[in-house]
Amino acid sequence: MTHGSRDALRSLALRHLPPADAEKWLRLLRPGVRLEVAAGPDSIVGRLGGLPALPAASEWPVWEGHGPLSFIASIDCASLPTAALDIDLPEAGTLLFFYFDGRLDDGEALVLAEDRTSWAGARVIFVAAEEEAAERETPAGLEPYPAVPLTARLEMTAAKPWDPSVRNTFAPDAPLGQRYDHPVCSQEFLDALWEFDDHIGHQIGGHAHSVQNPVEIEVAEAVLDGETPRDDPRLSDEAGRWLLLAQFDTEDAADMMWGDAGALYWLIRPQDLAERRFDRAMFTWQCC
């Protein structure tokens, strides 16, 4: 995935792709909110780490049999440019992200999309603007991550050529999640995208920056119980139903390291997002 202005990405595409293909590729760009560590006068839209503000009736999320989840991030929806995004985020309220990060058991239990028994190890909680919430101390034995304020910048995002949306546009019959014979998969174009922006980063909405295989395919395989072959149209259809809600990169400032400099991803279906069913968001993580 690549971040940048539409004009910059248009110039890049026209330098490396035939004009007709460049225009098709540009139509696949999606707006996303890039989250960066705030400094000085930056406006604050949320934070990594620290302590979450939870309603009195809400319990700290726990993975039964393993322990409490670590608090990863808090995002204030009212501070985001939600009207400029193409996902139906709430206009107000707070999104809280939790994940069982292995610090309680030295990494023995892993939260994996393909393992349904581990799905309780990652959670999204939405606190509506009208709900009263107060900062909650972490459960015994679990240290909070350092609080790091985040600021936001709206950018256009481009998916990798083998992501489902791009593959469906240029080579719908090509193997899912793999390179195919088309200019968008040429090494020249891939190198140009990498040189333009090779940073995963923290993000709300837009195209996910998958470290390995497209995260949409990972989630689709998981909800289909991992028994659907890559050439089955059902897998491609299911992958197309999932949108990135949020991704959180490894972040030195917050002492967060996901595997070998990896990232955490939460995806959600549009209908569940519209109904504010954040409990139905799916989680996966990838590292180098």
Phi, psi and omega in degrees: 000149181231138175257155173159180177282157179298321180297317180295320180289328175296315179299318179298313182297318182291338177283335190238351182234153171303146186308316181296319179292323179299318180293320176298317181296319181295328179291345179270353178298146179228142177288140176219160178258112176279127180255129181227157178299126183284150178213146175055236185276008181304140174286144185260129179246354181167196179201156166270146174063203185077207181243139180279150172263110184245147172298153183302327183278352182270129176274152174297130183296137183228140170267109187302131181089352182234318177134183182290150178275150175280145176276125186260311187201156175231130181235126178271107185298327181295338181269355180269153175281063187300327182294338182271352181270164178253019171240151189273067178287151173300147179282343179210171184102177186232134173261128179244132183245129181234149184204135175280102192267004176087359182289338180278336185231021180057035174077018182291316180261129182249142174269113185231137180301323183283354181248099183302330181292347181258358186299333179289356181276003175218138186213145170242128177242129177256125177253110182296154184300327183277352179280138174280130182223148180226149180301133184246131176292150179290151176299157181305135178089354182244115180273135177288152172288153175303139179284126180232113181292148182240142171246168188232150175217126179282128179220161171274144180238143179241136179277157173293153185302332182266004171293150187307317185295322181284315179300320181294334180279317189258334183204068186299340179266000180287156177303136183294131175079014181232159175293153181218171186277091179199151180306330180291344177258006180293150181297326179300314181290320179298317178297321180294319177296318181295318180292329180291318181195112180247017185261130179291296174077174175264143188201149171240127179069186182076191176280137175291146172261093181285134177287324181237240179291156178307129183295334178297324179289319178302314181292319179298317178298323182293313183289338175267016176065021174065016184251008183259119180295157184297336181269005178278123181303334180298326181290317178297318179297317181293320178300325181287351181271354186251135179243149175291126170270308181203150170225142180232120184278167165304138185218109181300321184298333180255008183057035180255123178226115182259098185064226178265082179055048181262199183215155176256142182227136169240127179242157183210150174281147181305319181295318179294324177294316180298327180270003180060035177267068181291344175293345180265002177297145178255146183242144167209165177217153180219153174216170183293000000 
